[in-house]
Amino acid sequence: METQTNSPEKKKGHKQTGPQTEPENLQGTFAAVLIVGGIILLSWFGVFGLFLERA
């Protein structure tokens, strides 16, 4: 029976990805998610208000 061991040899065509050197800046993404979430929340309350008004 043969046992497999992890060898440090690199396979051809296989690119190893290590940790990123620069942290990603996600402040713009967070702001965009908050804006879209606010729009969805406001529209939901608007439709709910119309529902209550007509009932």
Residue pairs with C-beta under 8 A, 6 or more apart in sequence:
10 16
